[in-house]
């Protein structure tokens, strides 16, 4: 595990973007696992700039997002489908059919999760997975629990997660969905490389627990201690 602290969010994001760009240059048909939330926004901005400068192309890249809220249509402004379109997909040359997110409105969530995992497997697995970390230590929407959930699944969101995400819903926690679909730990841990980015001092404590505390499902991100190729970038 490689751990690096940066003085500024912009510096961390740029460094992460260069790592993603290097992956794409090395393997133009890379399969990327993508995250949402406020932390990766500058990373995506930097990737867009690298594309606009002609340094990388996403033409042959495939992407799979970590999660999606249940009950939000793909066109809802706070769906992760909309987030990715706004911050990345609409600004690069990626083919729409190569972008993959779970359907939060699927009638059968369990079947949707099985379908999604099958698509990842058919793509050859994830080459590089981008992760953030929640204040409770969640990765994707894998919340603290009594055991690690291996398979992709529907999860009831913790109150702390919904409170943290209320800022995206005009500060109204009542508008934040109570459940989500998320990649399970098997998909995340099967990625050939993982980059976790974390921004802000308020996450330093949980990050320390995840990196140096016991590996336990009460701190979901702690499982990354068992991954052979992880980069931690924080500021």
N, C-alpha and C positions, 0 to 999 in steps of 0.2 A: 504494500500500500504506500503510495506516494502522497504526502500531505504538504500543501504549500499555502501559506497565508499571504494575502495581498493587502496593500494599504488602501486601495480604492476599488470600488465595485467595477468601474469601467476597465481597470487593469485586469481584474480577474476575468471579466467577461471576454475581453479581447484574447487573453491567453487560452481560454476554453474554445473560443471560435477558431483560433489557429490550430488547435488540436483536432477539431472536427474537420477543418479544411484539409489538414494533412492526411486524415483518414480518407477523404474523398479523392484527393490527388493520388494516393497510393492505390485505392480501389474505387474506380469511378462508379461501380454499381453497388456501392456500400448499402447496407441496411442499417438505418439509424433508428434508435429508440428516442423519442422526444418527450420533453416535459413541458408543463404549462405553469402558470402563476407568474408573479412579478419578477422572480429571480432570473429566469432565462431571457427576459425581454432584450436586454442589451446584447446578449450572446447572439440572438437572432438578428438584431440590427447589424452587428458586425459581419455575420454571414452574408446578409443581403449586400453589404458594401463590398465584400470580397467577390461576390458574384457580379455586381455591377462593374467592378474594376477588371473583370475578365479573368480572375485568378482561379475560380472554381466554377463547375457546372453541376447542377442537380439533375440533369437530363436523365441519367440512368440510376439515380438514387431512389431507394424505397424507404418509406418512413412508417413507423408504428408508434402511435402515442400511448402513453402509460394508462390513461384513464379518461372517463367521461362521466358527467353528472347524469343521474337517472331523471327522466322526466323532462329534459330540455331538448327541444328539437334541434336539428343541425343548424337551423337559421337563427336560433335564439342568440342574442348578442353576448350572453355570458357562457354559451356552450364552448367547449374546447375546440369543436370544429371551427367556430367563428374566430376564436383566439388565434388558431394556427393560420387561418386565411389572412387575418389582419396583420399578424406580425411576421409571417414568413412566406407561406405558400403563394400568395398573390403577387409577391415581389421577386420571385425567382423562376427558373425555367423547369421546375419539377412538373412531371406529368400528373394530372389529377388521379389517374388510376393507380399511381404508385404511392399515394398517400392513404394511410389507413388509420381510422379511429373507430372505437366501438360505438354502437348505436345505443344511446341512453334511453331511447324510447322503444327498444325491442320488446316484443310481447313475451318472449321467453329469455330472460337475462342469462340463465345458465347455458342455454344453447348458443346465445350470442357470444359468450365467453369461450365456449368450445370452438366455435367458428373462427374467432379471432386468433386463438392459439394455433389452429390449423393453418391459417394464413401465414403466421410468423414462421412456422416450421417449413411451409412450402417455399418461403423466400430464402430459406437456408439459415434462419436464425439471425439474431441481431449482432452486428459487428461492433457497434459503439452505442452504448446507452447513456443518455443524459438524465441525471436525477437532480431533484432538489431534496430538501428535508423539511418536514414540518416541525413545529414547536414541540410536538409530542413524539417526534422521532419517526413519523411515518414517511415511507417512500412510495411513490405512486399514491394510492389511497389505502395502502396496507396499514391500518390503524393498530395501535397497541392491543394485544390480545394475549390469550393464554397459550397460543401456539402459532407458528408461522403457517400462513395459508399458501400452499404450494401452487395451486391452480388459480387462474384468473377467476374472479368472482364478483358478486354484488356485495357491497359493504355498507353498513350503517355508519354514517360519518359521526365522529366524536364532536361533542359540543365545542371543544377548543378549535377544531378544524373549521367548523361552520362559523365560529366567531371570527377567526382569522380571515376567512374568505368573504365575510360580509361586506368588506370594503369594495368588492367588485359588484355588489348588489345595492349600491347607494347606502351602505351602512345598515341595511335592514336584514337582520338575520332570518326573519320569517320568510324572506325570498330565497334564501340559500337552500338548495335541495338537501334532503336528509339522507340520501343514499347516492351511491355511484358505482360504476363498473370499473374495475382496476385489474391490471396485470398482476398475476400472482408472483410469489418469490421465485418460482422455478424459471419463469421467463426472464426475470431481471437478472438472476444469478447465472443464467445460461449465456448472457451477452459476453462476447469475447473481450470486451473492454468496457469499463464503467467510469464515467466522470460525474462526480457529485459536486455541485456548486451550491454554496451557502452564503447568504449576504446578511450582515447585521449582527451586532453584538448580542442581541436577544437570543440568537440561535447558538451561541458559543457553548453554552452549558450542555444542551442536548447533543451537540456535535461531539463534545468531549466524551459524553457517555457512550455515544455510538461507536467512537473510534477506539476507546481504551477501557470501556466497561465490559461487563460480561456479555456474551452473545445470548440474547434472550428476546422473545417475542414482545415483551413489554416495551422494548426499544427496537422497533422493527429495523431501523437502519444499521443496527449492530451486526446484522447478518453479513454485511459487506466485509467484515473482518475475514470472512472465509473465502472471499473472491480472490483469485490469483492476479488480477490486473485492474486495480482501482486507483484512480487519481482523485484526491480530495482537494478542491480549491475553495478557499473561503476568505472572507474579508470582514 
